[in-house]
Every structure is written in structure tokens, then in C-alpha cells.
């Protein structure tokens, strides 16, 4: 079963080299995918395929901050059974052989060449956009392991190719272009491209707001079909309140900048809309479906009543 380890002998001393391939189990229709360390990555059966089309994939972009816990799952139609990252950046296992080996490879992020030395009897795992070339060494070999996730995903994140789950804690800022396909028993989808943006750690709170359809009044903002983006605010609550400031992440400079709202209304995903001035300060809040709103400077009772309604 998934998560088990397979051994060559009953003594359990030597793990089975599954060569990262599928293997039939027993006399039935069961199979397992076993990696080179004998670990069962997933299992299934060979029953007839019931899908009538390949998966259709349309992954949205994601934005996170350094140190934020990430737990997302890629999804597609027609029951994907496996996900694949597409990249020329591949991972190789290099052996030192009988005398030690020296290899030349090509950096994934810059295209320049570099050398790797592997000691006698040793191994190193490296990433390259070209196949390793052995310069010196006797008996040294290079084994292709597959796509190099360490160079594709943000540092600190990993992907489960079976479920499509991406989890972890990103530790470096950047914008990462991810190309994926999804496969079911019928076939493989077209390639889909999405971005993962990792911004610097921040004390601000994030929230979802539709900034693409600003309106001149609260009721019109509440009536839009939303397309949310991630924003941040400096308040103490989950969503911004009157007098809080709203910020957006500039991915090019990795800065949080005040959002120029132009004194217009914007829908949030908590069934309320906010009005933001031209320096990013929230001046009004209105619960969708209600006519009540509060302005900066209104009496305390009115603002407290609205906050209780929103909560």
C-alpha cells in the first residue's frame, strides 16, 4: 500500500530498487509505483478506464509570504490521477565511480556551465538543463531522476505528484512560473501555466478584495460577480475597518505599498464592501444587503453597530 517499503528479502535488510516505475502485484489487477529506495509512492488497480476525456486544467495564480504555511491542491476535471511539472531543468544522480568523477552541467536559472566533483564511491544529486558530461573518472555514471522540483517550486515547498498537493513553508521571495499537466486513465491534459508569488514576511493581515471592478457606491460594488485578489491591511481584525490602511504587494520590488482606491467602493469576500481613499485609508464600510455604512468621524455608536453586524 502507499507508504509501505518493499524489501528484496524476508530479513528486511535490503530495500527493493523499484526504479521509480509501476509494478504488478499478485495475481489480480493491483499495481504499485515503487521508487529506487523501495518506497511505495502510490498504488491502484488495472480496471477498465471509465473516463471519456483527458483532464482540463486551469490553475489560478497564488500569492504567499515568507514563513506562511502553504497547503493548496491543484485541481482539474475528469479525475486526474497524476500531476507532472514541465521543465527542461532535470535532476541527476552523479556517482564517483572507482576513481572519483568530474562532470560539467548547465545551471537551470542562468544557462552558464559549471563543474561538479564527486569523490570515489560517492554520490551527488544536482540539477541541470543539459545532460551531465563526464570529464574525468572511471566507472562514474549519471542517472536521470526526473524534473528538479527544487529549482521550479519556491524553496520550502514540495508537490505530491499523485494528489497535486503543494505544501510547506516558503523561505525565499520571488515569482515562480509553474507549468503542469494532469493525467487520468484516458490521457494527459494540455500544459497549463500559473504563477506562485512569494512576498517578504509582513506584519500586515491579508484579505481578499475585488479591485478590478470599483464602483461609485456600496450597493453597486456588492452586486458585482467577484474576481478576488490578495491585499493586506494594518488593522487588528481579519478584515479592514474604518481608518485602517490597505496595501498591495509590488512583486517587482517586494514592497508593500498603500493602495490608491480613488475614493471608490470595493467588494470583499466577507459579504461587505469598503471605500478606500487615494492614500489607502478605509473611509467607509457597508454590509452587502444593508443600507447602513459608517464614515470616518461618525459617532462611535454607529460604527460599533456596523461592526457587530459584519461579525
N, C-alpha and C positions, 0 to 999 in steps of 0.2 A: 504494500500500500504506500501511498505518498508519505514521505518522511522516513521510511524504513531504509536500512542499509543491507546490501547483499554482499555475501562473502563467498570466496572460492571454495572453502572447506568448512566442515562442521565444527572445527575448532575456533572459527571466528577470528583467525589471526591475519588473514589476507583479504582485503576488500576486492570486490569484482570490478574490473575495468569495463564499464558499460559503454565507453567511447561516446558518451552523450548521444545515445541512439535508442530507438524503440526495440523492445524485445518481447516476443510472445511468451506467455506464462501458462504452463499446464496444458491440458488437452482441450480447454474451452476457447473462448474468444477473447480472453483477457490479455492485456499487454501492459508493459511499464516502460517509462523513459528513465534510463539509468545513466548518470554521468560517469566520469572517469574515476571517481572515488567510491563508486558503488552506491551512491545515494539515489533513491527513487524520487525523482522530481515530480512526476505525476503518473497516474495510472488510468486505464479506461478499458473499453471493450470494442470489439470489431463488428458491432451490429450494423445493419444497413443504415446508410445515411438518409435522414428524413428531411434535410434542408433542400430547398429548391433554388437557392441563390447564394452568392457569396455575401459576406458581411458588407454593410455600408457604414463607413466611419466618418464622423465629423466632430473631432475633438476640439473643445474650446481652449482658449489661452488661459493660463494660470499665473497668478502673482502671489509670491510669498515673501517673507522677510527672513534674514539670517537668524537662526535659532528657533524658528517657528516649526512646530510639529506638523508634518505633512502626511496625509492619508487620503489619497484620491484613487479613483479607479477609472481606467479607460473603458468606454462602452461603445458598442456597435450593434447593429441589427443582426438578426439571423444567427444568434448564439455563437459568438466567436469562442474558439477553443484554445487559441494560441495567438500571442502578440509578438511582433518582430520589430526591432529597431533597425532602420535602414541607414547605413553609413559606410563610407569607404574606410573608416577608422576601425581596424580589426585588432584583436588581442591574440598574442602569440606566446607560447611557452618555449623558451630557449634553454637548451641543455648545454653543459660544458663539455660533455663527451669525455674522452680519455686523456686529453691534454689541456682542456680549457678552450673556450671559443670566443672569438671576437666577431660581432655581427654589425652590419650597417643597416639602419632603418630610416624612416621618414616621419618627422613629427606630424601629429594629427592636426594641430592648431596653427602650424606655420609653414609646413611644406619643406622645411630645411632638414638635412640629413643629420644623423647622429650615430655614435658607436656605443655598443653595449658589450661589456666583457663579462663572461660567465666562467667561474672557476671550474676546475676539473671536478667532474661528478656533480656539479651544482645545477640549479635551475633558476631562471628568472622569467617573470611574466611582464611583457611590455606591449605597448600599443603603437601601431604604425599604419600609414595609409599605403605602404608598399610591403611586399613580402620580404622578410629578413634575408640578407645576403651574408653567407658565412665567409669571412675574410681569412681567418686562420683557425685551425683546430682540427683534431682528428676524432671522428665519431660524434661530433656535435650535430644536433638536429634542431629544427624549428617546427613546432606543431601549432596549427591554426586552432584557436579556441572559439572564435566567433566574434561578434560585434563587441567593441570595447565600451561598455556602459560607463566606465569611469570618465571617459572623455566626452560622452554625449549628454549624460544627465548632470545636473548640478551636484557638486561634491557633497556627499552626505545622503543622497537619495539612491534608492535601488528600485528595480522593477521586477515584479513576478510575471514572467512571460506567459504563464498559464492563465492567471486571473486578470492580468492587466493592472494590478495594484501597484502604485508608486508610493513608497513610504520612506520615512526618515526625517532628518533634521538638516536642512541646507546650511552650509558653513561659509560659503563664498557668494558674493554678489555677482550678477551677470544676467545676460539674456541668452537663453539656450533654445536653439531651433531643433525641434524633435520631429523626425519623420518615422511614421509607423505604418504597418499593415496588420490586418486581423485575418485570421484563417479559421474557417469551420470545415466540416467534412466535405462540403461541396467545392470549396476553393478558397482563394485568397483575394482580399479586397484591393482596391487601388490604394496608392500611397496617400496618406493624409499628413499634413504639416500643422503643428501647433507650437506655441512658444511657452516656455516657463521662464518667468522673470523673477529673480531673487533680489530684493532690495536690502539695504542695510538694516540692522536691528533698530527698532524705534520704540519710543515710549507711547506713541500715538495708538489709538484704537482704530481698527479697520471696520468698515461697514460698506454695504452695497448701495449704490445710488445710480440712477439713470441720468447721466449727464448729456446724453445725445438728443434729448427732447425737452429742453427747458420751456417753461410756459410762463405767461404773464400773471397767472392766478393759480391758486391751490387746486381748485376743482379740475381745471384742465390738466394739471400735472398728474392728478390721481387717475385720470381717465386714459392715460397712455398705455400701450402694450409695452411693458418694460424690456429694456436691454441693459442689464446692470453692469457697472464697472466698479472696481475697488477704489475706495477713497479712505481717508484717515481723518480723525479729529482729535482734539486735545482735551476733550471733556472726560468726566469720570464714569459716565454711563456707557452702555453698549452702543447707543446711537447718540448723535449730537443733540444738544439742547440749545436754546437761545443763548447767545453770546459766546458759544464755543466757536473755534476756528476749524475750518475744513482744509485739508491738504491733499495733494496728489503726488505720486511718486514719479519723478523725472528719471526714466530708465537710462538716459544717456549720461546724466551727471550723478545718478544715485542720490539725489537730494529730494527732500520732502518740501514742496513749495505750496504757498497759500493758493487756493483755488479761486479764480475770478468768476464769481457766479453772476455778475451783472445785475444783481437785484431781481433775479428770476427764481421761479419755483422748480424744484426737482423731486421726483418720486424716489422714496427709499423702499427697501423690501420689508419694512415693518408696518406697511399699510398707512404710511403717513408721508407728507411732503414737507420740504423745508425751503425757505427762501434764503439765498446766500448773496451777500453784497459783493462789491468789487475787490475787497481785500480778504475774502474768505470767511467772514464772520456770519454766523447764522442770525438772522434778524426776526424770522417768523417760523412757526411750526404749525401744521394743520393735520389733524387726523382725517384720513380719507373717509368720506361719507358724512362728515360733520362740517358745520359752517364756522365753528369756533377756531380761532387762531390766536396766537399770542405774539406781540411785538416787543422788541427790546424797549424797556422803560415802562411797560404796562405794570399795573399793580400786581402784587405778589399773589393774591388770591386767584386771579385769572390764570396765571402761569402754572400754579400748583394744580389747579383743576385739570388743565390740559395734560400735564404730565401724568396724572393719575389715570386719565382716560387712555393715553397711549400705552401705559404699562398694563 
